[in-house]
Amino acid sequence: MNFKSLMATIAASALLVACDKQAPMDINEGKVKNVILMIGDGMGAQQIGMLEEYARRAPNSLYNLTGNETGLQKFAKAGHLGLSLTAPMGADGNLVTDSACSASQLASGVAAGSEMIGLDHEGNVVESILEKAKKMGKATGLISDTRMTHATPAAFAAHQPHRSYENEIAQQLIESGNVDVLLSGGARHFLPSMIKTDASAQAAMKELGASKAIYKKSKRKDDRNLMLEAKDKYGFELAFDQQQLAAVSGNKVLGLFSNSLMADGIAYSACKQADSCTQPSLKQMTLKALDVLSQDEDGFFLMIEGGQIDWAGHVNDAGWLLHELLKFDEAVTAVYDWVKDRNDTLVVVTGDHETGGFGFSYSAKNLPAPKTLPGSGMKGAPYRPNYNFAQVSNLDKLHAQSATFYDMMLEVSPDWDFADTTASQWAEVINDHVHEDYHVTDTEAQPITVRHKNHMLIPGHKYLSANELPVIQDFKEFYVYGDDLHANLIGRALAANQNVVWGTGTHTAAPVPVYAFGPGSISAAFSTMQRHTDVAKKMMDALIVQ
């Protein structure tokens, strides 16, 4: 062997020895310290398309001063983007999910049944990613702008046969010891049953700093005050408004900021502009949770839900929908800013399902006038499309809506009795709250008033037991929520002028986008067509050492 060959052999041997010394793989390779899951309830690709078009093209877009870029787009550019099928994976073979089933599958990675909370499709308790994280010594949190006991947050930390067991869910959230930060609405499921009439119970709430709007009524059947128990027995700090939440300094907090739902997106946009909000926003709740949870040196799991995107979709309210998307994306942007320079955190943003079958569509109403274009290819011919392909200005007009359809219904009938309402009543209220180009005539509002015998009557059913329902002329079996259907009919009265169509008053099986940001070896795995059970498993694989 010549000298050159000898030296090459020695170098190769040295390299093998060095590699052998490093052979044991770091058990944390491909793992992260923190996982943040953001769920836009009811947010499919159609809804995201509306948000992106508004951000990028609306003449008066709120994003004009920030580069016309949504928080979602920031995650798309910096991370990976995929799709997920949302269907229940249980043996019953359903194609369409509800929020409880979808959240249970996103939480556990296990097939779940419709309307179950934290159970598999056979009804067995399954461990969620939040519960696994807590076992690892990590901090945990749940945020929603609906109720803390609502289906999506509940599925991560409770186990019940049906999503309607909200009183039992409230108890589990407090008693389990698995959740450190709970921020949402829904105080009515934590309050004693006699709160409405018992002066001492009311005094106790005042002493805690709660306003009467928080404790005005209870849905409980017992006299337990779970807020007092959370404070005295389980060590939670309590918060009931924006200022109290900002003052929280400990590592456990229960924030309940409304009796039922928190403020809707339109109300939030208005109070934000007027600088008069008393409830914390989804963004503010998110930033407080990140501040509290990140103090745990072992890391954390946090789920954040923009829940009222779904509510707007159910009543086919495009204006409200836009405001909810803006509210959610404000929180998404806050998370992006918190995480963008970190390499120890996985962020996943997705929807649990699509609601409403929403879309912009071209139509035969308001056909465009012919105009002359300067291009040589026109050869003097007028430019005149055959249909109205929806002007970008619709986006600003939708944003101008000043009340949800639910609020409009309350203005028409504060006691929620619509049997004798008139077309002129509906038209007047609608026109007070929508852009002038969307104003409806009494004739156009007339269908909103029409009611008939409930041909789908099921005695004892939560929504279908009414003897009379508003009239839906087509696909009526997909409009199932009782008197709420008057709101859907408002949507129909506005639809043609808005260039908006809706396919249903419930959910669809459309795949939903999945945004993933974090170490590339982890986030790239989400850039595919997958199922929600797969999304859960990938998050758990990233956070949990199996």
Buried (B, 14 or more C-beta within 10 A) or exposed (E): EEEEEEEEEEEEEEEEEEEEEEEEEEEEEBBBBBBBBBBBBBBBBBBBBBBBBBBBBBEEBBBEEEEBBBBBBBBBEBBBBBBBBBBBBBEEEBEBBBBBBBBBBBBBBBBBBBBBBBBBBEEEEBBBBBBBBBEEEBBBBBBBBBBBBBBBBBBBBBBBBBBBBBBBBBBBBBEBEBBBBBBBBBBBBBBBBBBEEBEEBBEBBEEBBBEEBBBBEBBBEEEBBBBBBBBEEBEBBBBBBBEBBEEBEEBBBBBBBBBBBBBBBBBBBBBBEEEEBEBBBBBBBBBBBBEBBBEBEEBBBBBBBBBBBBBBBBBBBBBBBBBBBBBBBBBBBBBBEBBEEBEEBBBBBBBBBBBBBBBBBEBEEEEEEEEEEEEEEEEEEEEEEEEBEBEEBBBBBBBBBBBBBBBBBBBBBEEEEBEEBBBEBBBBBBBEBBBEEBBBEBEBBBBBBEBEEBEEEEEEEEBBEBEBBBBBEEEBEBBBBBBBBBBBBBBBBBBBBBBBBBBBBBBBBBBBBBBBBBBEEBBBBBBEEBBBBBBBBBBBBBBBEE
